[in-house]
Amino acid sequence: MPAIENEARTLDLSLSETELEQRRDHITSFIQSQYDQSGAETAVIALSGGIDSTLTSHLAVEALGADSVYGLVLPSEVNRAQNMSDAERVAAELLGIEFDVIEIEPLATAVLDAYPGFDASEREQYHVTAGNLRARMRAVLNYVAANHRNGIVFGTGNRSEAAVGYFTKYGDGAVDCHPIANLYKQQVRQLASYVGVPDDLVEKTPSAELWADQTDEDELGLGYDTLDSILALHVDGPLSVSATARELGIDESLVEDVRAMHERSAHKRQAPPGPAPLY
């Protein structure tokens, strides 16, 4: 791709129809394999109404059948009503799977109230702490359901977010496997459209909704298509910082920021370390 002076652009990571079908088969085979190896009787998936959980649940139903997939809709006080409505719509109307809705705010509030350092009168100062706690409460409930139903917990993380650590450690990262972990965000949208996810869900603004008015791209500091491009060319690819910046028509500092996010979040992608054996 020739460089264009002062014109930002993104890398097209679109998959051909043949490649989309290959990814679909590859992921559903992975889901079936993980399910069979675990000896599970149920696949447990937390449904947010977003594209990642929607695609993951669609592919799980393709692989296992609707009777083997169980959804949890886990709203908090900061979740938009439309997203929770979309999550229930995915479960009830689009997939026909069994699901339950559990309010997590009372659980998160109880934990914060129990912590000696928490000052309820200064609650706004704790929005990151509270946001991560909400994610971890969801993980707890996922595993309560998995234990109760002899289940395996399927995560919904994608390649882009994993690469920069955009997930909560022991929260949405606490799962048994991530079926769509090999897809950049723009490929998630493309595959979702290919398998029949409605356009309004494919195109909606991504948000983890860990606190009020949060959007993924605002918190990350760049759009997903730009993030995907930097990851594909520099973090996962062979180009240097300067070459990537020239290729995309962006400032080198943005490429360096993404590289720094990748390096700082390495601990999230690894098992907790311990010292090497002495013998």
N, C-alpha and C positions, 0 to 999 in steps of 0.2 A: 504494500500500500504506500503510495508516494506521500511524503510529508507535505502538509499545507500550512504555510506560515500563519500563526495566530488564529488558527481555526481548530477548536477542540472537536474531537470525534471519538467514536468508540469502535471497538473491534466487533465484527459480526461473528458470533459464536453459534449461529443457527445450525441446526442439524437437518440433513436431508430426510425425506420420508423414510428411506431405507434405514438411516441411522436412528431415527426416532423409534421405528419398530424394533430395532436391535436393542436399544436402551430399554424399551418397554419389556421385552422378553428377558433381558438380562436382570432387570430389577425384580420382576415377578418371580423369576427363578431363585434369586437371592432370598426373597421373602419366604418362599416355600421351603428353601433349604434351612434357613434360620429357624423357622417354625418347627420343622420336622426334627432337627437336631436337638432342639430344646425340650422336646416331648410335651410341648404346650397344647392346650385345648382351646386357647383364645389368644388373639392378638389384641393388645390394649393400645389405643392411640388417643392422645389428648387432641381435641379438635378446637382450633382457635377461630375458624372462619377464614383464615389466611390461605394463601396458595400452597404453601409447603405441606401443611397438615391435610389439606384437601387432596392434593395429588397423592400423598403417601397413603391415605385411606382408600382412595380409588384403586390404586395398584394392589393394596392388600386384599381388597374385595375381589379383584380379578384373580389374584393368586390363590386365595383361600376360600372364597365364597362369603357371602354376607353373614351367614350364621356363625362364622368363626371370628368375626371382627366385632370388637366392643369399643365404643367411643365414650370419652369423658369430656364434657363441656364444663370448664372450670373458671367461671367469671369472678372478677374482683370488682371493687367499686370504681376502678379506673377504666374498665373495659367498655368500649362503645357498645351500645345495645345492638347496633346493626351487625357488628362482628359476631356477637353471641347468637343473634338470629340466623346469621349465615352458617355458623357451626351446626346449629340444630337442623337447618335446612339440608346441609350436606349429609348428616346422619340419617334423617328421617325421610327426606324426599329423594335425594339423588342416589343414595346407597342402600337405604332400607336396612340399616344395621341397628342393633340394640344400643342405646346410649343412656347416660344419666347426666343430669345437671347438678353440680355441687358448688355452692357459693364458698369461695376460699377466704374472703375477707375476714370473717370471724376467727378463722384459724391463724391467719397472719397477725391479726390484732392481738390475739391471746399471746402469741410468741413475743411480740414487741413489748407488750405490757409486762411480761414476765422478766424481761431483760432489765437489770438494774440501771443501765446507762441511758435508757430510753426516756425522753421527756415528751409526753403527749402534747404539751402546749407548743412544742417546736417541731411538730410532725413534718412540716414541709422540708426541714433540713435532712430528713431521713428518707427522701424519695428513692435514692439508689438502693439503700439498705432494704427498704420495704419492697422495692421492685424485685430485687434478687430473692428476697424471702418468698414472695408470691410464686416465683418460678420454682422454688424448692418445695413449697407446699404442694404444687401440682405434681412434682416428682413423687412425693410421699404418697399422694392419693393414687397415682398411676400404679405404684407397687403394692398398695393395699388391694387394689382391684386385681392386679396380676396374681398376688398370693391367693386371693379368694377364689379366683376363676382358673387357677393353674395356667396362668397366662405368661406371655412374653411381651415386654414393652417395646413398641416400635417408636423410634424417634423420628423427627421431621426435619433434621438439620440438613442444609445443602452445602455444597463445596465452597461457595463464596463466604458464607458466614463462618464456617469452620476455620477457614484459612486466616481470618483476622480475629478469631476469638469472639465473634458476636453471638454469644450464648452464655447462659449462666452455668458456671461450674457446679455440678451436683444439682442443677435445676433442669432445664430442658436438655442439658448435656448428659443427664443421668438416665440412660436408657440401655437396652440390650443390643440395639443395632440401629443404624441410620440408613434406611433403604435408598434415599435419594442423595446420599453423600457424594456421589460422583458427578452431580449436575451443578454447573454454575447457575446463578439465579435466572438469567435470561433463558437458559435451557429448561429450567423448572417451568417457567411460564409457557414455553413452547410445547413441552411434553404434556402439560396439563391441558392445553388447548387440543392437542392431538388425540388425547384419550376421551375428550368430550366434556371437560369441565366448562361450565358456562362462562361467557366472556366477562360478565360483571365480577366474577371471582378471580379470573385470571388477571384482570387489569386493575384491581383495587390497590390502594396505597398500602404497602407493607408496614406493619407495626407490631412490635413485640408487646406493646401496651402494658409495660411494667409500671409506668406512671402516667399521669394525665397528659394528653396531647403529645405523646411520644410518637415519632415516626422513625423507622429504621434509617432512612437516608439522612435525616437531620442529625441523628446521633452519630452515624458513621462519618459524616462530613463530606459525603460525595454520593452520587447516584450509583445504583447497582450496575448499570451498564458500564460505567467508568471503572468501578471496582473490578468487575469481571475482566475488563480489558487489561488492567494493570496486573491482575493475578495471572492471566493467561500468558502475557508477554514477558513479565519480569519475575514474579514470585515462582510460578510454575514453569515459566518459559526461559529462554536463553538470553533475552535482551538485558542490557545494562540499564541503570536508572536513566541515563541521558538518552539512550536509544529509544527507550520506551516513551519518554516524554516527547521526543521528536515525532515518533510514530503516531502518537495520539494528539499532538498539538496542545499539550498541557504543561504546567510548570513542573520542574523536577521535584519540587518540595512535596507535591501531591503523591508522586510515586514513592518518595522516601517515607512519607507518612504511612502509606499502606504497608511498605516493607517493615516499618517499625511496629505496626499493629500485629503483623504476622509473627515477628520475633518475640514481642512481649507476651503473646498469648500461647507460646509453645507449650507451657505447662498444662494448658487446658486440653491439649490434644494427646497427652501422654499419661500413662499410669503414674500415680504418686510415687516419687523416687524413694529409694532406700539405699543404705550403704551396701557395697559389694560384699559377698561372703568372704570371711577370712580363710576358710578352708574349702 
